[in-house]
């Protein structure tokens, strides 16, 4: 399958600081990327859909000013958690849509574990 | 997207076939069935997907009933490394929409 990477794999930061997470599709171009988060013992929850060259679409309840998403190229999307607080501690996972045809799969990155102190 | 129902957990002996059921009785004509799995503390791994026909790849087989209201994921020779949470997801976005993850099935492969 296609490969998606994330960086960093884990990060610890102080409350009030901002953290940037990168998501890269390594061997394919992705016009659409997605960001999810997963709290302990829960399932993945979609946060936003990111299309290259346009503004991200956020799911209901996700603050767009707090979770800044930039999809500047066909292989890179970034998620910046601004003014992070302990309740933002979570496992953040991106995925990239493979191809543009109907019924294509998504490939997921390995995830980034964020801990806010 | 149609809702799916999966058993919360299953056991399977190593070397045997693991058959994971999924009910999606409200699936509509343009919705695909996707299967992913997540090993603890890792990102989900794509397994297989299909629309109407049965599908097979190097990882698994997907059997979709004729009325498309249920499907079964088959891991032909389960190994300990197949222990994971398996998610059955129905999506109408054709891949352009984010996926809605349920609670999945925790498959435990016993030695």
Interface residues (C-beta under 8 A of the other chain):
Chain A: X1 X4 X6 X32 X34 X36 X43 X44 X45 X46 X49 X59 X91 X93 X95 X97 X98 X99 X101 X102 X103 X104 X105 X106 X107 X108 X109 X110 X111 X113
Chain B: X32 X34 X36 X38 X41 X42 X43 X44 X45 X46 X49 X51 X87 X94 X95 X96 X97 X98 X99 X100 X101 X102 X103 X104
